Amino acid sequence: MDLFDLLQNHAAVFLLLLTRVSGIFMLAPFFGSLNIPVYMRAGTALAISVVLFPVVDQTALIKAPETVLVYALAVLTELFVGWLIGFVAYISFSAIHMAGKIMDMQVGFSIVNVMDPTSGQQIPLIGSFLYNLGLIIFLVTNGHHMIIAALFESFRVVPLLGMTANPDLTMLIANFTGGIFSTGMKIAMPVTFAILLTNVALGVLARTMPQLNIFVVGVPMQIIVGVFVLSILVPFYIIFLDVLFNEMYGNISLALKLIQ
């Protein structure tokens, strides 16, 4: 049986598979970027589905629901599985955004925002730098390949029409979301601590030299100290990204096992 006959006889199952694949193009880093045209994302999702469908269809005998209501529910569940993979991957980059906002607030760049083409939102200056650097490291280390591998693995862990509701998934998503703040604080802690010491030194200087305008001296000093500490932390930040991405892959596997 050739590919055309396979798709013709199992069109309903193919649409379910396409729905799950399309889920990662909603939130996943790089795949869900708004600066990638919609037609390109849709074409890529269709191409991946065509490649995966013969393998998935041969590994398990899947029968699509016969009623429209049950089939619509199946489409939503498959979309949720793909969305879950993209969401867990997106959490890591949300932590980078959070770290950038904290650093910008401490350094004094909180009023300076730039347009992020990947999300279509205005983000802080340092946050944009950390996010773009993290995205480059993500692509260089073949992180997008790992997301595709996680998508393929999801068909083995959670077959089509094989998702089961698990109340623990809600708590897991809440823990992942709460991890955004803790991870962001870990990334921003060195810069935050350096600015704190700078403010303490400026406070002591203001008490010893009342005639000195601390506001004129303090703002440039915070920027200089913040940028200097950030430049020192860039190599360690790249190492931290490797740990963060490995944790992201583990979280995707953990989330899929809960709906197995």
Secondary structure as UniProt FT lines:
FT   HELIX           3..9
FT   HELIX           11..27
FT   TURN            29..32
FT   TURN            34..35
FT   HELIX           38..59
FT   HELIX           68..107
FT   TURN            110..111
FT   STRAND          113..116
FT   TURN            117..120
FT   STRAND          121..124
FT   HELIX           125..140
FT   TURN            141..142
FT   HELIX           143..157
FT   TURN            160..161
FT   HELIX           168..208
FT   TURN            210..211
FT   HELIX           214..258
//
